[in-house]
Amino acid sequence: MTDLRKLIYGDSSDPRIELEELFGSDGAHRLAAAQEWGRGVIHDAGLTADQQVHVIRALRRAEPRLSLKPATFLAAQLARLPRAARALRG
């Protein structure tokens, strides 16, 4: 029933909470672990962070527990990172 409520009333949950639950937090930067993992997924899939839809799909395939809203949020964060930071992994 929770999903139906989200569809009717909108999902106001913070996607960062789910990302922290899945990937932990290093304290200084709450999303650092998720971003590092995401950069690795993008690199392994042969994608660039600018390919938003493909990145979201790759993230969700790599981690099935990741729901759409946090995956979209993470993909947007990765696309905003400077190219040098994105290339650290590859």
C-alpha positions as CSV (number, residue, x, y, z in Angstrom):
1,M,0.0,0.0,0.0
2,T,2.9,2.3,0.6
3,D,3.8,2.4,-3.1
4,L,0.2,3.3,-4.0
5,R,0.3,6.2,-1.6
6,K,3.6,7.4,-3.2
7,L,1.9,7.2,-6.6
8,I,-1.2,9.2,-5.5
9,Y,0.4,11.7,-3.2
10,G,4.0,11.9,-4.6
11,D,7.2,10.6,-3.2
12,S,8.6,13.2,-0.8
13,S,11.3,10.9,0.6
14,D,14.9,12.0,0.5
15,P,16.9,9.8,-2.0
16,R,20.1,10.4,0.0
17,I,18.7,8.4,2.9
18,E,18.4,5.2,0.8
19,L,21.8,5.8,-0.7
20,E,23.3,6.1,2.8
21,E,21.5,2.9,3.9
22,L,22.9,1.0,0.9
23,F,26.4,2.4,0.8
24,G,27.1,3.9,4.2
25,S,28.5,7.3,5.0
26,D,32.0,8.4,5.6
27,G,30.8,11.4,7.7
28,A,32.7,14.2,5.9
29,H,30.8,13.6,2.6
30,R,27.6,11.7,3.1
31,L,27.4,10.4,-0.5
32,A,31.1,9.7,-1.2
33,A,30.7,5.9,-1.0
34,A,27.7,5.9,-3.3
35,Q,29.4,8.2,-5.8
36,E,32.5,6.1,-5.8
37,W,30.5,3.0,-6.5
38,G,28.5,4.8,-9.2
39,R,31.7,5.9,-11.0
40,G,32.8,2.3,-11.0
41,V,29.5,1.1,-12.4
42,I,29.7,3.8,-15.1
43,H,33.2,2.8,-16.0
44,D,32.5,-0.9,-16.0
45,A,29.5,-0.4,-18.3
46,G,31.5,1.7,-20.7
47,L,29.2,4.7,-20.3
48,T,29.8,8.4,-19.6
49,A,28.0,10.2,-16.8
50,D,26.2,12.3,-19.4
51,Q,24.2,9.3,-20.6
52,Q,21.7,9.7,-17.8
53,V,19.1,7.1,-18.7
54,H,21.7,4.5,-19.5
55,V,23.5,5.3,-16.3
56,I,20.3,4.9,-14.2
57,R,19.7,1.5,-15.8
58,A,23.2,0.4,-15.2
59,L,23.1,1.5,-11.5
60,R,19.8,-0.3,-10.9
61,R,21.1,-3.5,-12.6
62,A,24.3,-3.4,-10.5
63,E,22.3,-2.9,-7.3
64,P,18.8,-4.3,-7.5
65,R,17.8,-2.8,-4.1
66,L,18.4,0.7,-5.5
67,S,15.0,2.3,-6.3
68,L,14.4,4.7,-9.2
69,K,14.4,8.0,-7.3
70,P,17.8,7.4,-5.6
71,A,19.3,6.0,-8.8
72,T,18.1,9.2,-10.7
73,F,19.5,11.4,-7.9
74,L,22.9,9.6,-8.0
75,A,23.1,9.7,-11.8
76,A,22.4,13.5,-11.7
77,Q,25.1,13.9,-9.0
78,L,27.6,12.0,-11.1
79,A,26.8,14.0,-14.2
80,R,27.5,17.2,-12.2
81,L,30.9,16.1,-11.0
82,P,33.9,17.7,-12.8
83,R,35.3,15.4,-15.5
84,A,38.5,15.0,-13.6
85,A,36.7,13.6,-10.6
86,R,34.6,11.3,-12.9
87,A,37.8,10.0,-14.5
88,L,39.5,9.1,-11.2
89,R,38.0,5.6,-11.4
90,G,39.0,5.0,-15.0
